[in-house]
Amino acid sequence: MQGKTYSTIQGDTWDMIAYRMYGNEYLMTELIDANPKHRNIVVFSAGTLIAVPEIADPEPDNLPPWKRGGSS
């Protein structure tokens, strides 16, 4: 898994980190899955290194069929 790392700031939470790194707090599940040893942490102390996996941008649901990816 290729990606970046993030060093936590005192008081960080999974959703805050996801918002900072991806612009979407709902992607915190991907962060948690990439960091199983920190899974039980709710509020981080400063300096914890978190792996930040690359996530492909999801295709919008409102695209017409001819603009959607994949094979036809």
PDB file of N, H, CA, C and O in Angstrom:
ATOM      1  N   MET A   1       0.854  -1.177   0.000  1.00  0.00           N
ATOM      2  CA  MET A   1       0.000   0.000   0.000  1.00  0.00           C
ATOM      3  C   MET A   1       0.895   1.233   0.000  1.00  0.00           C
ATOM      4  O   MET A   1       1.670   1.424   0.936  1.00  0.00           O
ATOM      5  N   GLN A   2       0.808   2.042  -0.990  1.00  0.00           N
ATOM      6  H   GLN A   2       0.178   1.887  -1.751  1.00  0.00           H
ATOM      7  CA  GLN A   2       1.596   3.248  -1.120  1.00  0.00           C
ATOM      8  C   GLN A   2       0.790   4.424  -0.587  1.00  0.00           C
ATOM      9  O   GLN A   2      -0.427   4.466  -0.763  1.00  0.00           O
ATOM     10  N   GLY A   3       1.433   5.353   0.044  1.00  0.00           N
ATOM     11  H   GLY A   3       2.422   5.318   0.187  1.00  0.00           H
ATOM     12  CA  GLY A   3       0.737   6.524   0.553  1.00  0.00           C
ATOM     13  C   GLY A   3       1.664   7.399   1.362  1.00  0.00           C
ATOM     14  O   GLY A   3       2.886   7.252   1.312  1.00  0.00           O
ATOM     15  N   LYS A   4       1.070   8.309   2.106  1.00  0.00           N
ATOM     16  H   LYS A   4       0.078   8.428   2.147  1.00  0.00           H
ATOM     17  CA  LYS A   4       1.806   9.259   2.926  1.00  0.00           C
ATOM     18  C   LYS A   4       1.713   8.838   4.388  1.00  0.00           C
ATOM     19  O   LYS A   4       1.072   7.845   4.732  1.00  0.00           O
ATOM     20  N   THR A   5       2.370   9.623   5.233  1.00  0.00           N
ATOM     21  H   THR A   5       2.890  10.430   4.953  1.00  0.00           H
ATOM     22  CA  THR A   5       2.192   9.473   6.672  1.00  0.00           C
ATOM     23  C   THR A   5       1.765  10.821   7.239  1.00  0.00           C
ATOM     24  O   THR A   5       2.018  11.873   6.652  1.00  0.00           O
ATOM     25  N   TYR A   6       1.121  10.760   8.378  1.00  0.00           N
ATOM     26  H   TYR A   6       0.916   9.905   8.855  1.00  0.00           H
ATOM     27  CA  TYR A   6       0.654  11.956   9.064  1.00  0.00           C
ATOM     28  C   TYR A   6       1.086  11.841  10.521  1.00  0.00           C
ATOM     29  O   TYR A   6       0.892  10.796  11.143  1.00  0.00           O
ATOM     30  N   SER A   7       1.660  12.886  11.063  1.00  0.00           N
ATOM     31  H   SER A   7       1.819  13.734  10.558  1.00  0.00           H
ATOM     32  CA  SER A   7       2.034  12.924  12.473  1.00  0.00           C
ATOM     33  C   SER A   7       0.938  13.670  13.218  1.00  0.00           C
ATOM     34  O   SER A   7       0.660  14.836  12.937  1.00  0.00           O
ATOM     35  N   THR A   8       0.320  12.982  14.174  1.00  0.00           N
ATOM     36  H   THR A   8       0.546  12.035  14.403  1.00  0.00           H
ATOM     37  CA  THR A   8      -0.843  13.554  14.851  1.00  0.00           C
ATOM     38  C   THR A   8      -0.484  14.751  15.721  1.00  0.00           C
ATOM     39  O   THR A   8       0.645  14.910  16.184  1.00  0.00           O
ATOM     40  N   ILE A   9      -1.484  15.570  15.915  1.00  0.00           N
ATOM     41  H   ILE A   9      -2.401  15.441  15.539  1.00  0.00           H
ATOM     42  CA  ILE A   9      -1.438  16.725  16.804  1.00  0.00           C
ATOM     43  C   ILE A   9      -2.291  16.343  18.013  1.00  0.00           C
ATOM     44  O   ILE A   9      -3.303  15.658  17.870  1.00  0.00           O
ATOM     45  N   GLN A  10      -1.885  16.784  19.193  1.00  0.00           N
ATOM     46  H   GLN A  10      -1.062  17.340  19.309  1.00  0.00           H
ATOM     47  CA  GLN A  10      -2.650  16.492  20.405  1.00  0.00           C
ATOM     48  C   GLN A  10      -4.132  16.806  20.182  1.00  0.00           C
ATOM     49  O   GLN A  10      -4.483  17.919  19.791  1.00  0.00           O
ATOM     50  N   GLY A  11      -4.993  15.825  20.432  1.00  0.00           N
ATOM     51  H   GLY A  11      -4.708  14.921  20.750  1.00  0.00           H
ATOM     52  CA  GLY A  11      -6.432  16.030  20.295  1.00  0.00           C
ATOM     53  C   GLY A  11      -7.015  15.581  18.968  1.00  0.00           C
ATOM     54  O   GLY A  11      -8.232  15.605  18.789  1.00  0.00           O
ATOM     55  N   ASP A  12      -6.159  15.169  18.028  1.00  0.00           N
ATOM     56  H   ASP A  12      -5.170  15.150  18.174  1.00  0.00           H
ATOM     57  CA  ASP A  12      -6.668  14.668  16.741  1.00  0.00           C
ATOM     58  C   ASP A  12      -7.585  13.462  16.951  1.00  0.00           C
ATOM     59  O   ASP A  12      -7.395  12.673  17.877  1.00  0.00           O
ATOM     60  N   THR A  13      -8.566  13.340  16.085  1.00  0.00           N
ATOM     61  H   THR A  13      -8.720  13.981  15.334  1.00  0.00           H
ATOM     62  CA  THR A  13      -9.433  12.160  16.050  1.00  0.00           C
ATOM     63  C   THR A  13      -9.402  11.625  14.620  1.00  0.00           C
ATOM     64  O   THR A  13      -8.946  12.309  13.703  1.00  0.00           O
ATOM     65  N   TRP A  14      -9.890  10.399  14.438  1.00  0.00           N
ATOM     66  H   TRP A  14     -10.260   9.843  15.183  1.00  0.00           H
ATOM     67  CA  TRP A  14      -9.860   9.791  13.101  1.00  0.00           C
ATOM     68  C   TRP A  14     -10.574  10.659  12.062  1.00  0.00           C
ATOM     69  O   TRP A  14     -10.070  10.849  10.955  1.00  0.00           O
ATOM     70  N   ASP A  15     -11.744  11.181  12.422  1.00  0.00           N
ATOM     71  H   ASP A  15     -12.153  11.027  13.321  1.00  0.00           H
ATOM     72  CA  ASP A  15     -12.485  11.971  11.436  1.00  0.00           C
ATOM     73  C   ASP A  15     -11.780  13.286  11.114  1.00  0.00           C
ATOM     74  O   ASP A  15     -11.838  13.759   9.978  1.00  0.00           O
ATOM     75  N   MET A  16     -11.111  13.884  12.112  1.00  0.00           N
ATOM     76  H   MET A  16     -11.064  13.500  13.034  1.00  0.00           H
ATOM     77  CA  MET A  16     -10.366  15.124  11.860  1.00  0.00           C
ATOM     78  C   MET A  16      -9.199  14.870  10.908  1.00  0.00           C
ATOM     79  O   MET A  16      -8.945  15.661   9.999  1.00  0.00           O
ATOM     80  N   ILE A  17      -8.500  13.768  11.123  1.00  0.00           N
ATOM     81  H   ILE A  17      -8.706  13.126  11.861  1.00  0.00           H
ATOM     82  CA  ILE A  17      -7.365  13.431  10.258  1.00  0.00           C
ATOM     83  C   ILE A  17      -7.854  13.157   8.837  1.00  0.00           C
ATOM     84  O   ILE A  17      -7.248  13.618   7.870  1.00  0.00           O
ATOM     85  N   ALA A  18      -8.944  12.412   8.713  1.00  0.00           N
ATOM     86  H   ALA A  18      -9.436  12.038   9.498  1.00  0.00           H
ATOM     87  CA  ALA A  18      -9.502  12.126   7.381  1.00  0.00           C
ATOM     88  C   ALA A  18      -9.892  13.416   6.668  1.00  0.00           C
ATOM     89  O   ALA A  18      -9.664  13.557   5.466  1.00  0.00           O
ATOM     90  N   TYR A  19     -10.473  14.345   7.398  1.00  0.00           N
ATOM     91  H   TYR A  19     -10.659  14.230   8.374  1.00  0.00           H
ATOM     92  CA  TYR A  19     -10.864  15.614   6.772  1.00  0.00           C
ATOM     93  C   TYR A  19      -9.626  16.396   6.322  1.00  0.00           C
ATOM     94  O   TYR A  19      -9.603  16.958   5.227  1.00  0.00           O
ATOM     95  N   ARG A  20      -8.595  16.425   7.179  1.00  0.00           N
ATOM     96  H   ARG A  20      -8.614  15.968   8.069  1.00  0.00           H
ATOM     97  CA  ARG A  20      -7.365  17.136   6.805  1.00  0.00           C
ATOM     98  C   ARG A  20      -6.689  16.510   5.588  1.00  0.00           C
ATOM     99  O   ARG A  20      -6.214  17.219   4.701  1.00  0.00           O
ATOM    100  N   MET A  21      -6.649  15.181   5.553  1.00  0.00           N
ATOM    101  H   MET A  21      -7.035  14.606   6.274  1.00  0.00           H
ATOM    102  CA  MET A  21      -5.897  14.507   4.506  1.00  0.00           C
ATOM    103  C   MET A  21      -6.679  14.307   3.213  1.00  0.00           C
ATOM    104  O   MET A  21      -6.101  14.340   2.127  1.00  0.00           O
ATOM    105  N   TYR A  22      -7.983  14.101   3.321  1.00  0.00           N
ATOM    106  H   TYR A  22      -8.453  14.074   4.203  1.00  0.00           H
ATOM    107  CA  TYR A  22      -8.797  13.788   2.134  1.00  0.00           C
ATOM    108  C   TYR A  22      -9.887  14.820   1.838  1.00  0.00           C
ATOM    109  O   TYR A  22     -10.482  14.812   0.761  1.00  0.00           O
ATOM    110  N   GLY A  23     -10.144  15.710   2.805  1.00  0.00           N
ATOM    111  H   GLY A  23      -9.660  15.716   3.681  1.00  0.00           H
ATOM    112  CA  GLY A  23     -11.234  16.660   2.618  1.00  0.00           C
ATOM    113  C   GLY A  23     -12.595  16.037   2.857  1.00  0.00           C
ATOM    114  O   GLY A  23     -13.618  16.602   2.470  1.00  0.00           O
ATOM    115  N   ASN A  24     -12.611  14.844   3.508  1.00  0.00           N
ATOM    116  H   ASN A  24     -11.780  14.385   3.822  1.00  0.00           H
ATOM    117  CA  ASN A  24     -13.871  14.130   3.737  1.00  0.00           C
ATOM    118  C   ASN A  24     -13.727  13.286   5.001  1.00  0.00           C
ATOM    119  O   ASN A  24     -12.984  12.304   5.020  1.00  0.00           O
ATOM    120  N   GLU A  25     -14.435  13.669   6.044  1.00  0.00           N
ATOM    121  H   GLU A  25     -15.038  14.466   6.029  1.00  0.00           H
ATOM    122  CA  GLU A  25     -14.324  12.942   7.318  1.00  0.00           C
ATOM    123  C   GLU A  25     -14.874  11.524   7.252  1.00  0.00           C
ATOM    124  O   GLU A  25     -14.534  10.688   8.089  1.00  0.00           O
ATOM    125  N   TYR A  26     -15.720  11.245   6.266  1.00  0.00           N
ATOM    126  H   TYR A  26     -15.996  11.924   5.585  1.00  0.00           H
ATOM    127  CA  TYR A  26     -16.296   9.910   6.144  1.00  0.00           C
ATOM    128  C   TYR A  26     -15.287   8.868   5.656  1.00  0.00           C
ATOM    129  O   TYR A  26     -15.581   7.673   5.674  1.00  0.00           O
ATOM    130  N   LEU A  27     -14.114   9.300   5.226  1.00  0.00           N
ATOM    131  H   LEU A  27     -13.875  10.271   5.212  1.00  0.00           H
ATOM    132  CA  LEU A  27     -13.081   8.367   4.780  1.00  0.00           C
ATOM    133  C   LEU A  27     -12.201   7.900   5.940  1.00  0.00           C
ATOM    134  O   LEU A  27     -11.144   7.309   5.720  1.00  0.00           O
ATOM    135  N   MET A  28     -12.634   8.165   7.173  1.00  0.00           N
ATOM    136  H   MET A  28     -13.493   8.646   7.352  1.00  0.00           H
ATOM    137  CA  MET A  28     -11.865   7.738   8.336  1.00  0.00           C
ATOM    138  C   MET A  28     -11.747   6.216   8.412  1.00  0.00           C
ATOM    139  O   MET A  28     -10.776   5.704   8.967  1.00  0.00           O
ATOM    140  N   THR A  29     -12.707   5.496   7.870  1.00  0.00           N
ATOM    141  H   THR A  29     -13.496   5.912   7.419  1.00  0.00           H
ATOM    142  CA  THR A  29     -12.658   4.035   7.884  1.00  0.00           C
ATOM    143  C   THR A  29     -11.426   3.525   7.144  1.00  0.00           C
ATOM    144  O   THR A  29     -10.800   2.560   7.582  1.00  0.00           O
ATOM    145  N   GLU A  30     -11.071   4.159   6.030  1.00  0.00           N
ATOM    146  H   GLU A  30     -11.579   4.943   5.674  1.00  0.00           H
ATOM    147  CA  GLU A  30      -9.884   3.763   5.286  1.00  0.00           C
ATOM    148  C   GLU A  30      -8.625   3.996   6.115  1.00  0.00           C
ATOM    149  O   GLU A  30      -7.695   3.190   6.080  1.00  0.00           O
ATOM    150  N   LEU A  31      -8.597   5.096   6.859  1.00  0.00           N
ATOM    151  H   LEU A  31      -9.352   5.751   6.888  1.00  0.00           H
ATOM    152  CA  LEU A  31      -7.452   5.370   7.731  1.00  0.00           C
ATOM    153  C   LEU A  31      -7.343   4.321   8.832  1.00  0.00           C
ATOM    154  O   LEU A  31      -6.256   3.811   9.105  1.00  0.00           O
ATOM    155  N   ILE A  32      -8.457   4.004   9.457  1.00  0.00           N
ATOM    156  H   ILE A  32      -9.340   4.418   9.236  1.00  0.00           H
ATOM    157  CA  ILE A  32      -8.463   3.011  10.534  1.00  0.00           C
ATOM    158  C   ILE A  32      -8.009   1.658  10.002  1.00  0.00           C
ATOM    159  O   ILE A  32      -7.204   0.980  10.639  1.00  0.00           O
ATOM    160  N   ASP A  33      -8.518   1.260   8.839  1.00  0.00           N
ATOM    161  H   ASP A  33      -9.173   1.811   8.321  1.00  0.00           H
ATOM    162  CA  ASP A  33      -8.138  -0.019   8.240  1.00  0.00           C
ATOM    163  C   ASP A  33      -6.639  -0.078   7.916  1.00  0.00           C
ATOM    164  O   ASP A  33      -6.030  -1.146   7.979  1.00  0.00           O
ATOM    165  N   ALA A  34      -6.052   1.070   7.570  1.00  0.00           N
ATOM    166  H   ALA A  34      -6.547   1.938   7.519  1.00  0.00           H
ATOM    167  CA  ALA A  34      -4.631   1.124   7.225  1.00  0.00           C
ATOM    168  C   ALA A  34      -3.738   1.189   8.464  1.00  0.00           C
ATOM    169  O   ALA A  34      -2.518   1.059   8.353  1.00  0.00           O
ATOM    170  N   ASN A  35      -4.332   1.388   9.640  1.00  0.00           N
ATOM    171  H   ASN A  35      -5.322   1.493   9.730  1.00  0.00           H
ATOM    172  CA  ASN A  35      -3.572   1.535  10.880  1.00  0.00           C
ATOM    173  C   ASN A  35      -4.157   0.674  11.992  1.00  0.00           C
ATOM    174  O   ASN A  35      -4.603   1.201  13.011  1.00  0.00           O
ATOM    175  N   PRO A  36      -4.162  -0.642  11.809  1.00  0.00           N
ATOM    176  CA  PRO A  36      -4.839  -1.520  12.774  1.00  0.00           C
ATOM    177  C   PRO A  36      -4.298  -1.433  14.202  1.00  0.00           C
ATOM    178  O   PRO A  36      -5.051  -1.664  15.148  1.00  0.00           O
ATOM    179  N   LYS A  37      -3.020  -1.110  14.385  1.00  0.00           N
ATOM    180  H   LYS A  37      -2.408  -0.923  13.616  1.00  0.00           H
ATOM    181  CA  LYS A  37      -2.493  -1.055  15.751  1.00  0.00           C
ATOM    182  C   LYS A  37      -2.995   0.168  16.518  1.00  0.00           C
ATOM    183  O   LYS A  37      -2.881   0.216  17.742  1.00  0.00           O
ATOM    184  N   HIS A  38      -3.542   1.143  15.821  1.00  0.00           N
ATOM    185  H   HIS A  38      -3.635   1.103  14.826  1.00  0.00           H
ATOM    186  CA  HIS A  38      -4.089   2.345  16.471  1.00  0.00           C
ATOM    187  C   HIS A  38      -5.619   2.342  16.475  1.00  0.00           C
ATOM    188  O   HIS A  38      -6.237   3.340  16.846  1.00  0.00           O
ATOM    189  N   ARG A  39      -6.225   1.247  16.073  1.00  0.00           N
ATOM    190  H   ARG A  39      -5.724   0.436  15.772  1.00  0.00           H
ATOM    191  CA  ARG A  39      -7.678   1.132  15.905  1.00  0.00           C
ATOM    192  C   ARG A  39      -8.472   1.567  17.144  1.00  0.00           C
ATOM    193  O   ARG A  39      -9.542   2.161  17.012  1.00  0.00           O
ATOM    194  N   ASN A  40      -7.964   1.282  18.329  1.00  0.00           N
ATOM    195  H   ASN A  40      -7.094   0.800  18.437  1.00  0.00           H
ATOM    196  CA  ASN A  40      -8.716   1.574  19.559  1.00  0.00           C
ATOM    197  C   ASN A  40      -8.503   2.977  20.110  1.00  0.00           C
ATOM    198  O   ASN A  40      -9.078   3.329  21.139  1.00  0.00           O
ATOM    199  N   ILE A  41      -7.686   3.780  19.440  1.00  0.00           N
ATOM    200  H   ILE A  41      -7.218   3.494  18.603  1.00  0.00           H
ATOM    201  CA  ILE A  41      -7.464   5.157  19.896  1.00  0.00           C
ATOM    202  C   ILE A  41      -8.615   6.024  19.401  1.00  0.00           C
ATOM    203  O   ILE A  41      -8.990   5.984  18.229  1.00  0.00           O
ATOM    204  N   VAL A  42      -9.158   6.803  20.318  1.00  0.00           N
ATOM    205  H   VAL A  42      -8.853   6.835  21.269  1.00  0.00           H
ATOM    206  CA  VAL A  42     -10.241   7.723  19.949  1.00  0.00           C
ATOM    207  C   VAL A  42      -9.679   9.129  19.784  1.00  0.00           C
ATOM    208  O   VAL A  42      -9.949   9.795  18.785  1.00  0.00           O
ATOM    209  N   VAL A  43      -8.894   9.584  20.768  1.00  0.00           N
ATOM    210  H   VAL A  43      -8.674   9.043  21.580  1.00  0.00           H
ATOM    211  CA  VAL A  43      -8.256  10.902  20.724  1.00  0.00           C
ATOM    212  C   VAL A  43      -6.750  10.675  20.808  1.00  0.00           C
ATOM    213  O   VAL A  43      -6.255  10.076  21.763  1.00  0.00           O
ATOM    214  N   PHE A  44      -6.035  11.154  19.808  1.00  0.00           N
ATOM    215  H   PHE A  44      -6.437  11.640  19.032  1.00  0.00           H
ATOM    216  CA  PHE A  44      -4.598  10.912  19.709  1.00  0.00           C
ATOM    217  C   PHE A  44      -3.788  11.906  20.533  1.00  0.00           C
ATOM    218  O   PHE A  44      -4.188  13.056  20.720  1.00  0.00           O
ATOM    219  N   SER A  45      -2.645  11.440  21.020  1.00  0.00           N
ATOM    220  H   SER A  45      -2.320  10.506  20.868  1.00  0.00           H
ATOM    221  CA  SER A  45      -1.651  12.349  21.585  1.00  0.00           C
ATOM    222  C   SER A  45      -0.781  12.821  20.426  1.00  0.00           C
ATOM    223  O   SER A  45      -0.900  12.314  19.310  1.00  0.00           O
ATOM    224  N   ALA A  46       0.080  13.776  20.683  1.00  0.00           N
ATOM    225  H   ALA A  46       0.177  14.188  21.589  1.00  0.00           H
ATOM    226  CA  ALA A  46       0.923  14.332  19.626  1.00  0.00           C
ATOM    227  C   ALA A  46       2.001  13.349  19.208  1.00  0.00           C
ATOM    228  O   ALA A  46       2.550  12.625  20.039  1.00  0.00           O
ATOM    229  N   GLY A  47       2.300  13.324  17.921  1.00  0.00           N
ATOM    230  H   GLY A  47       1.855  13.912  17.246  1.00  0.00           H
ATOM    231  CA  GLY A  47       3.433  12.580  17.406  1.00  0.00           C
ATOM    232  C   GLY A  47       3.199  11.146  17.000  1.00  0.00           C
ATOM    233  O   GLY A  47       4.162  10.444  16.690  1.00  0.00           O
ATOM    234  N   THR A  48       1.968  10.678  16.986  1.00  0.00           N
ATOM    235  H   THR A  48       1.186  11.248  17.238  1.00  0.00           H
ATOM    236  CA  THR A  48       1.694   9.323  16.506  1.00  0.00           C
ATOM    237  C   THR A  48       1.720   9.339  14.979  1.00  0.00           C
ATOM    238  O   THR A  48       1.046  10.154  14.350  1.00  0.00           O
ATOM    239  N   LEU A  49       2.502   8.435  14.388  1.00  0.00           N
ATOM    240  H   LEU A  49       3.050   7.773  14.899  1.00  0.00           H
ATOM    241  CA  LEU A  49       2.566   8.378  12.925  1.00  0.00           C
ATOM    242  C   LEU A  49       1.450   7.488  12.395  1.00  0.00           C
ATOM    243  O   LEU A  49       1.311   6.333  12.798  1.00  0.00           O
ATOM    244  N   ILE A  50       0.665   8.042  11.492  1.00  0.00           N
ATOM    245  H   ILE A  50       0.778   8.981  11.165  1.00  0.00           H
ATOM    246  CA  ILE A  50      -0.477   7.370  10.885  1.00  0.00           C
ATOM    247  C   ILE A  50      -0.196   7.187   9.395  1.00  0.00           C
ATOM    248  O   ILE A  50       0.185   8.135   8.709  1.00  0.00           O
ATOM    249  N   ALA A  51      -0.385   5.973   8.901  1.00  0.00           N
ATOM    250  H   ALA A  51      -0.695   5.202   9.458  1.00  0.00           H
ATOM    251  CA  ALA A  51      -0.269   5.724   7.463  1.00  0.00           C
ATOM    252  C   ALA A  51      -1.518   6.275   6.778  1.00  0.00           C
ATOM    253  O   ALA A  51      -2.641   6.030   7.218  1.00  0.00           O
ATOM    254  N   VAL A  52      -1.307   7.018   5.704  1.00  0.00           N
ATOM    255  H   VAL A  52      -0.395   7.217   5.346  1.00  0.00           H
ATOM    256  CA  VAL A  52      -2.414   7.623   4.957  1.00  0.00           C
ATOM    257  C   VAL A  52      -2.404   7.033   3.549  1.00  0.00           C
ATOM    258  O   VAL A  52      -1.646   7.489   2.693  1.00  0.00           O
ATOM    259  N   PRO A  53      -3.241   6.019   3.301  1.00  0.00           N
ATOM    260  CA  PRO A  53      -3.243   5.383   1.980  1.00  0.00           C
ATOM    261  C   PRO A  53      -3.838   6.301   0.913  1.00  0.00           C
ATOM    262  O   PRO A  53      -4.673   7.161   1.194  1.00  0.00           O
ATOM    263  N   GLU A  54      -3.383   6.090  -0.307  1.00  0.00           N
ATOM    264  H   GLU A  54      -2.705   5.391  -0.536  1.00  0.00           H
ATOM    265  CA  GLU A  54      -3.977   6.811  -1.435  1.00  0.00           C
ATOM    266  C   GLU A  54      -5.352   6.222  -1.702  1.00  0.00           C
ATOM    267  O   GLU A  54      -5.528   5.003  -1.700  1.00  0.00           O
ATOM    268  N   ILE A  55      -6.312   7.083  -1.929  1.00  0.00           N
ATOM    269  H   ILE A  55      -6.169   8.073  -1.930  1.00  0.00           H
ATOM    270  CA  ILE A  55      -7.674   6.644  -2.203  1.00  0.00           C
ATOM    271  C   ILE A  55      -8.098   7.255  -3.531  1.00  0.00           C
ATOM    272  O   ILE A  55      -8.000   8.466  -3.730  1.00  0.00           O
ATOM    273  N   ALA A  56      -8.566   6.412  -4.427  1.00  0.00           N
ATOM    274  H   ALA A  56      -8.646   5.429  -4.265  1.00  0.00           H
ATOM    275  CA  ALA A  56      -9.041   6.899  -5.728  1.00  0.00           C
ATOM    276  C   ALA A  56     -10.302   7.724  -5.515  1.00  0.00           C
ATOM    277  O   ALA A  56     -11.154   7.378  -4.697  1.00  0.00           O
ATOM    278  N   ASP A  57     -10.410   8.806  -6.252  1.00  0.00           N
ATOM    279  H   ASP A  57      -9.717   9.088  -6.916  1.00  0.00           H
ATOM    280  CA  ASP A  57     -11.614   9.626  -6.176  1.00  0.00           C
ATOM    281  C   ASP A  57     -12.807   8.817  -6.666  1.00  0.00           C
ATOM    282  O   ASP A  57     -12.765   8.251  -7.759  1.00  0.00           O
ATOM    283  N   PRO A  58     -13.862   8.756  -5.873  1.00  0.00           N
ATOM    284  CA  PRO A  58     -15.040   8.006  -6.325  1.00  0.00           C
ATOM    285  C   PRO A  58     -15.740   8.722  -7.474  1.00  0.00           C
ATOM    286  O   PRO A  58     -15.726   9.950  -7.562  1.00  0.00           O
ATOM    287  N   GLU A  59     -16.344   7.940  -8.340  1.00  0.00           N
ATOM    288  H   GLU A  59     -16.356   6.942  -8.268  1.00  0.00           H
ATOM    289  CA  GLU A  59     -17.081   8.503  -9.463  1.00  0.00           C
ATOM    290  C   GLU A  59     -18.414   9.046  -8.951  1.00  0.00           C
ATOM    291  O   GLU A  59     -19.123   8.344  -8.230  1.00  0.00           O
ATOM    292  N   PRO A  60     -18.768  10.281  -9.310  1.00  0.00           N
ATOM    293  CA  PRO A  60     -20.043  10.829  -8.851  1.00  0.00           C
ATOM    294  C   PRO A  60     -21.225   9.969  -9.308  1.00  0.00           C
ATOM    295  O   PRO A  60     -21.216   9.425 -10.412  1.00  0.00           O
ATOM    296  N   ASP A  61     -22.230   9.853  -8.455  1.00  0.00           N
ATOM    297  H   ASP A  61     -22.238  10.295  -7.558  1.00  0.00           H
ATOM    298  CA  ASP A  61     -23.414   9.046  -8.768  1.00  0.00           C
ATOM    299  C   ASP A  61     -24.322   9.697  -9.807  1.00  0.00           C
ATOM    300  O   ASP A  61     -25.160   9.026 -10.408  1.00  0.00           O
ATOM    301  N   ASN A  62     -24.158  10.993 -10.017  1.00  0.00           N
ATOM    302  H   ASN A  62     -23.477  11.538  -9.529  1.00  0.00           H
ATOM    303  CA  ASN A  62     -25.088  11.702 -10.886  1.00  0.00           C
ATOM    304  C   ASN A  62     -24.598  11.856 -12.336  1.00  0.00           C
ATOM    305  O   ASN A  62     -25.173  12.631 -13.100  1.00  0.00           O
ATOM    306  N   LEU A  63     -23.538  11.120 -12.719  1.00  0.00           N
ATOM    307  H   LEU A  63     -23.071  10.490 -12.098  1.00  0.00           H
ATOM    308  CA  LEU A  63     -23.078  11.197 -14.103  1.00  0.00           C
ATOM    309  C   LEU A  63     -24.010  10.414 -15.019  1.00  0.00           C
ATOM    310  O   LEU A  63     -24.528   9.367 -14.631  1.00  0.00           O
ATOM    311  N   PRO A  64     -24.226  10.921 -16.241  1.00  0.00           N
ATOM    312  CA  PRO A  64     -25.026  10.147 -17.201  1.00  0.00           C
ATOM    313  C   PRO A  64     -24.259   8.882 -17.589  1.00  0.00           C
ATOM    314  O   PRO A  64     -23.035   8.844 -17.462  1.00  0.00           O
ATOM    315  N   PRO A  65     -24.954   7.850 -18.057  1.00  0.00           N
ATOM    316  CA  PRO A  65     -24.319   6.564 -18.361  1.00  0.00           C
ATOM    317  C   PRO A  65     -23.127   6.658 -19.307  1.00  0.00           C
ATOM    318  O   PRO A  65     -22.160   5.916 -19.131  1.00  0.00           O
ATOM    319  N   TRP A  66     -23.157   7.531 -20.292  1.00  0.00           N
ATOM    320  H   TRP A  66     -23.942   8.133 -20.435  1.00  0.00           H
ATOM    321  CA  TRP A  66     -22.086   7.609 -21.272  1.00  0.00           C
ATOM    322  C   TRP A  66     -20.827   8.257 -20.705  1.00  0.00           C
ATOM    323  O   TRP A  66     -19.774   8.198 -21.339  1.00  0.00           O
ATOM    324  N   LYS A  67     -20.909   8.875 -19.519  1.00  0.00           N
ATOM    325  H   LYS A  67     -21.765   8.922 -19.003  1.00  0.00           H
ATOM    326  CA  LYS A  67     -19.729   9.481 -18.905  1.00  0.00           C
ATOM    327  C   LYS A  67     -19.187   8.642 -17.767  1.00  0.00           C
ATOM    328  O   LYS A  67     -18.163   8.997 -17.183  1.00  0.00           O
ATOM    329  N   ARG A  68     -19.832   7.558 -17.438  1.00  0.00           N
ATOM    330  H   ARG A  68     -20.664   7.270 -17.913  1.00  0.00           H
ATOM    331  CA  ARG A  68     -19.378   6.696 -16.342  1.00  0.00           C
ATOM    332  C   ARG A  68     -18.237   5.827 -16.833  1.00  0.00           C
ATOM    333  O   ARG A  68     -18.180   5.455 -18.005  1.00  0.00           O
ATOM    334  N   GLY A  69     -17.325   5.505 -15.918  1.00  0.00           N
ATOM    335  H   GLY A  69     -17.371   5.806 -14.966  1.00  0.00           H
ATOM    336  CA  GLY A  69     -16.172   4.655 -16.258  1.00  0.00           C
ATOM    337  C   GLY A  69     -16.602   3.207 -16.409  1.00  0.00           C
ATOM    338  O   GLY A  69     -17.781   2.875 -16.287  1.00  0.00           O
ATOM    339  N   GLY A  70     -15.646   2.374 -16.670  1.00  0.00           N
ATOM    340  H   GLY A  70     -14.689   2.645 -16.769  1.00  0.00           H
ATOM    341  CA  GLY A  70     -15.931   0.951 -16.808  1.00  0.00           C
ATOM    342  C   GLY A  70     -16.282   0.588 -18.235  1.00  0.00           C
ATOM    343  O   GLY A  70     -16.317   1.444 -19.118  1.00  0.00           O
ATOM    344  N   SER A  71     -16.540  -0.685 -18.450  1.00  0.00           N
ATOM    345  H   SER A  71     -16.512  -1.381 -17.733  1.00  0.00           H
ATOM    346  CA  SER A  71     -16.858  -1.134 -19.805  1.00  0.00           C
ATOM    347  C   SER A  71     -18.367  -1.159 -20.004  1.00  0.00           C
ATOM    348  O   SER A  71     -19.133  -1.359 -19.062  1.00  0.00           O
ATOM    349  N   SER A  72     -18.765  -0.956 -21.225  1.00  0.00           N
ATOM    350  H   SER A  72     -18.142  -0.794 -21.991  1.00  0.00           H
ATOM    351  CA  SER A  72     -20.183  -0.936 -21.555  1.00  0.00           C
ATOM    352  C   SER A  72     -20.618  -2.240 -22.173  1.00  0.00           C
ATOM    353  O   SER A  72     -21.790  -2.400 -22.515  1.00  0.00           O
TER     354      SER A  72
END
